[in-house]
Amino acid sequence: MNNSEVCVSIRNVSKSFGKHPVLQNINLEMYEGEIFGLLGPSGAGKTTLVKELAGLDEPTEGENFLFQQKMPSLQLIKRIGYMAQSDALYEDLSAKENLQFFSELYGLKGQKQAQRINEVMELVQLSGDTTKLVTNYSGGMKRRLSLAIALLHEPELLILDEPTVGIDPVLRKSIWKAFTDLKTQGKTLIVTTHVMDEADKCDRLGLIRDGKLIAVGTPKELKEQTNASTIEEAFLAFGGAEQ
């Protein structure tokens, strides 16, 4: 894995809101073509970190680099697909109208646009619900539509903040299969989660607790280092327990 190119480099990054530290001196590298999981409880700082990587926020100290370029950078926007924790959808439009709107922002038109809309809707298993108004979508369907939008412009790097929240286990499995397929195509994925069985599906993990990176490694390495049989046990062993 380490022979791959570095895709994301987080260097001495700290973030505070007022006097409240949210991230504390994070140093981390992620490689092209891997699924990197950021694992930690709610409030650990995962969302703040991925927002910075997506160019929506800046660190108080330190620097973030994507593809060797410092973020935030407008040039990089088209190379990144970002799926926020809360769905940013137009509820009074159909799924197809949402997809058309976002694909035009990325400069997708005509035949190419129609083709990509079909492909991403098939990937998230919503092909039969394209003309339905988003207001009539369930929570899980909205999550899948948000994922479809993030994939529209075929980004090299996908930043997914809790992508499977509210999605039933069967569908979650198929979405993770889609993630693995994207990785096979050479894409890099950053996934935040607090679901332990999802953490096991990542190539490498960064364990985050109270804004600090407490461990980094493959799920296997992290379990071996702590003599743990599960990621959950490893997380607790590294100091991830509630304070």
C-alpha positions in Angstrom: 0.0 0.0 0.0 2.8 2.4 0.9 4.2 2.2 -2.6 1.1 4.1 -3.8 1.2 7.8 -4.3 0.1 9.9 -1.4 -3.3 11.3 -2.2 -4.0 13.2 1.1 -1.5 14.7 3.5 -2.7 16.2 6.8 0.1 18.1 8.4 0.0 19.3 12.1 -3.7 20.2 11.8 -5.5 21.7 14.7 -8.9 23.3 14.8 -10.6 25.3 17.5 -14.0 26.9 17.6 -13.4 29.8 20.1 -11.5 28.2 23.0 -12.9 24.8 22.2 -10.3 22.5 20.5 -11.9 20.1 18.0 -8.8 18.7 16.3 -5.4 18.5 18.0 -2.2 18.2 16.0 -3.4 15.6 13.4 -0.7 14.1 11.1 -1.9 11.6 8.6 -1.3 10.4 5.0 -3.8 8.5 2.8 -2.8 6.7 -0.4 -4.3 6.6 -3.8 -6.6 3.6 -4.3 -7.4 2.8 -0.7 -10.5 3.0 1.4 -9.4 4.9 4.5 -11.8 4.9 7.5 -12.0 7.5 10.2 -13.5 5.8 13.2 -14.6 7.5 16.3 -17.7 8.4 18.4 -19.9 11.3 17.5 -18.2 14.6 18.4 -14.7 13.1 18.0 -13.8 15.6 15.2 -14.3 13.3 12.1 -16.7 15.7 10.4 -14.6 18.8 11.0 -11.6 17.0 9.5 -13.4 15.8 6.3 -15.0 19.2 5.8 -11.5 20.6 5.7 -10.4 18.0 3.2 -13.4 18.9 1.0 -12.4 22.5 1.1 -15.4 23.7 3.2 -13.4 24.7 6.2 -9.8 25.6 7.1 -7.6 24.5 10.0 -6.7 27.0 12.7 -3.2 25.6 12.5 -1.4 23.3 10.1 -2.1 22.5 6.4 -4.1 19.9 4.3 -2.8 18.8 0.9 -4.8 16.9 -1.7 -3.0 15.6 -4.8 0.1 17.6 -3.5 -2.0 20.9 -3.7 -2.9 22.9 -0.6 -6.6 23.0 0.3 -8.9 24.8 0.0 -8.4 25.0 -3.8 -11.0 25.7 -6.5 -9.0 23.7 -9.0 -9.4 20.5 -7.0 -13.2 20.7 -6.5 -13.9 18.7 -9.7 -11.6 15.9 -8.5 -13.4 15.5 -5.2 -16.8 14.0 -4.5 -18.2 15.0 -1.1 -21.2 13.5 0.7 -22.1 15.5 3.8 -23.6 14.1 6.9 -26.9 15.9 6.3 -28.5 15.5 2.9 -28.3 18.7 0.8 -31.2 18.0 -1.6 -34.0 20.0 -3.1 -37.0 18.3 -1.6 -39.5 19.9 -4.0 -37.7 18.5 -7.1 -37.6 14.9 -8.3 -34.4 12.9 -7.9 -33.7 13.3 -11.6 -34.0 17.1 -11.4 -31.7 17.1 -8.4 -29.2 15.0 -10.4 -29.5 17.3 -13.5 -29.0 20.4 -11.4 -25.8 19.1 -9.7 -24.4 17.5 -12.9 -24.7 21.0 -14.7 -22.6 22.5 -11.9 -19.9 20.0 -12.8 -20.3 20.8 -16.5 -22.0 17.5 -17.5 -24.4 18.0 -20.4 -26.5 16.2 -22.9 -25.8 12.5 -23.6 -23.0 12.3 -21.0 -25.2 13.8 -18.3 -28.0 11.3 -19.1 -25.6 8.4 -19.1 -24.0 9.3 -15.7 -27.5 9.9 -14.1 -28.5 6.3 -15.2 -25.2 4.8 -14.0 -25.2 6.4 -10.5 -28.9 5.7 -9.9 -28.3 2.1 -10.8 -25.3 1.9 -8.5 -27.4 3.1 -5.5 -30.4 1.0 -6.6 -32.8 3.9 -7.1 -33.4 3.5 -10.9 -37.1 2.9 -10.3 -37.5 6.1 -8.3 -35.9 8.7 -10.5 -39.1 10.7 -11.2 -40.3 10.6 -7.6 -40.2 13.9 -5.6 -37.4 13.8 -3.1 -39.9 14.9 -0.4 -41.4 11.4 -0.8 -38.1 9.6 -0.3 -37.3 7.8 2.9 -34.2 8.8 4.9 -32.3 5.9 3.5 -33.3 6.8 -0.1 -32.1 10.4 0.5 -28.7 9.1 1.7 -28.4 7.0 -1.4 -29.4 9.9 -3.7 -26.7 12.1 -1.9 -24.2 9.3 -2.7 -25.3 9.2 -6.3 -24.8 13.0 -6.6 -21.3 12.8 -5.1 -20.4 10.2 -7.8 -21.8 12.0 -10.8 -18.7 13.7 -12.1 -16.5 10.6 -11.5 -14.2 12.1 -8.9 -10.8 10.6 -8.1 -11.3 11.1 -4.4 -14.6 10.5 -2.5 -15.1 12.0 0.9 -18.1 10.3 2.6 -19.3 11.5 6.0 -21.3 8.6 7.6 -22.6 7.5 4.2 -24.7 4.6 5.5 -26.5 6.2 8.4 -30.2 5.3 8.2 -29.6 2.6 5.6 -30.8 -0.9 6.2 -28.2 -3.7 6.6 -28.9 -5.4 3.3 -28.5 -2.2 1.3 -25.5 -1.2 3.4 -23.8 -4.3 2.2 -24.5 -3.4 -1.5 -23.2 0.1 -0.9 -20.0 -1.2 0.5 -19.7 -3.5 -2.5 -20.0 -0.3 -4.6 -17.2 1.3 -2.6 -15.0 -1.7 -3.2 -15.8 -1.5 -6.9 -14.8 2.2 -7.0 -11.6 1.3 -5.2 -10.9 -1.3 -7.9 -11.3 1.5 -10.5 -8.5 3.3 -8.7 -10.6 5.8 -6.7 -9.6 6.8 -3.2 -12.3 6.8 -0.6 -12.4 8.4 2.9 -15.3 7.2 5.0 -16.2 8.4 8.4 -18.1 5.9 10.6 -18.8 4.9 14.1 -20.1 1.5 13.0 -17.5 -1.1 13.9 -18.3 -3.7 11.2 -17.8 -1.0 8.6 -14.4 -0.2 10.0 -13.3 -3.8 9.3 -14.1 -3.3 5.6 -11.6 -0.4 5.3 -8.0 -0.9 4.1 -6.7 1.3 6.8 -8.2 3.2 9.8 -7.5 6.3 11.7 -9.0 6.1 15.2 -10.1 9.5 16.5 -11.0 10.4 20.1 -11.5 13.9 21.4 -10.0 15.5 18.4 -6.8 13.4 18.6 -5.6 10.6 16.3 -5.0 7.8 18.7 -3.9 5.1 16.3 -3.5 4.4 12.5 -3.2 1.0 10.7 -5.0 -1.8 8.9 -7.8 -3.3 10.9 -5.6 -6.5 11.3 -2.6 -4.5 12.6 -4.7 -2.5 15.1 -6.2 -5.8 16.5 -2.8 -7.5 16.6 -1.2 -4.6 18.4 -3.8 -4.7 21.2 -4.4 -8.5 21.2 -8.0 -7.6 20.4 -10.5 -9.8 18.5 -12.6 -6.9 17.4 -12.0 -3.3 16.2 -14.1 -2.1 19.1 -11.8 -3.8 21.6 -8.8 -2.3 19.8 -10.3 1.1 19.9 -10.9 0.9 23.7 -7.4 -0.5 24.2 -5.9 2.5 22.3 -7.6 4.9 24.7 -10.9 5.3 22.9 -13.0 4.7 26.0 -15.4 7.4 27.3 -13.5 9.7 29.6 
